[in-house]
């Protein structure tokens, strides 16, 4: 699993040259596949990231998947969204049919991209029959467009149809969230903080820096975040940093010192103490435990 200095990345979307890859996979069993490169399942079964936003529509069967150390059992019909930052692997799979879409930032509608950032991490969603049917029809249309490479507007047709699928998926997740226009001021500030944290966790390390970037006072930012989540700003910063540290410890061969540098800590001993304080064990102990 851990043969490289960094977390393995599978270049699904960019290998196509369009920044979009869509396919339907039919897995008969662990050793027999249709419409699938013989090495693809082995690659997918190892922990990895994608170079793009990934959407998996499980049409039939059951899939067991692990995303950032969280195990999920997905039973069809269901959909799941995986962000490019998230590390995932197929733990074990039974016979199943799944349609997958990989699409880069550049090809996503900017509005959808912003919405997706707000629902990360996403959990698998079981789909009502009618919704599943609409998604299946949309996937089928995307697949048909993907084969029409001679069309003058090929990329536009593919991009627009795939964004329609993304919109359908995103709307399912948004249906579970509180409408933006119903959010309190505290919730709006907390949402902005979380979005900023996701983009800057390896650069901005203190509540003061985030408050300054949001043009509010540090006490007010803390009040908003603690009122909304039950935890102060510093807690969320540490949790996000440690999640990335865990990913790198488990899925890469980087040393603890190298990981500290990647995450923006020149003071290696401080980072080591932080990891131990947050997780209850040293970084090396975490790595050794999870390799066992």
C-alpha positions, 0 to 999 in steps of 0.5 A: 500500500505504502510504496511512495513518498506521497499519497497515490493519486489516480489520474482518472479525469486528466488521462482522458484529455478532457478533464472528464471521465465517465464510465459504467463498471460491471463487477461480477466478482472479485476476479472477473470484470466486464468493461474494466482494465484488468489492473483497474480494480487492483488500483482502486482497491488500494488507498488513493486519491483522485485528481478530480471530484468523483461521483459514484452511482451504485446501480446494483449490489453492495460496496464496502468503502473506506474514506478517511478512516471511516468505513461505509457500507453502500447498498444500491441504489445509492450515490456518494461524492468523494472530494479530491483531498479525500483518501479512499479505498474499496475494502471489499465488494460483492457483485455490483454495477456502478457508474462513476464520474470524475471531473476536474475543477476547471470543468465544474460549474463554479457554483457547483464547485463552491457548493461541493466544498461546503458538503465535504465530507459527504456520506453515502446517500440512499436514493428514492426510486424516482431520483435514482431513475432520473440519475440513471437516465442522466448517466446514460446520456453522459455516456452516450455523449462521451462516445460522440467525439467527432461532434463539433461541440463534443466537449461542451455536450459532455461537460454540460451533461456531466454538470447536470449530473453533478447538480442532481447529486449536489441537490440531494446533499443540499436537501439534507442541509439547512437552507442557506437563507435560513442560517443564523449569523453565527452559522454563516460565519462558521460556514465561511470559517470552515470553507477557509480552513479547508483551503488554508489549514497548512498555512493559517494556524491560529484563530487570529489569522482566520478572524483577520481574513474574515474581517471579524474579531477573534472573540466573535469568530470563536463565539460563532463557531463554538455556538454552532459546533460546540467547539472553539476555532482552535479545535477545528484547526487542529482536527483538520491538520491532524486528519491530513497528518493521519492520511500522510502517515498511513498512506505515504512513506514520508517521515514525520519530519517531512509531514510536519513541513508539508503541513506548515510546521517548521518546528518539528517537536511542536508538531509531534507534541500536537499530534500526541495531544490530539490523538493520544499517541505519537505519530510513529505509534499511529503509523505502526498501529495502523500497519499492524 
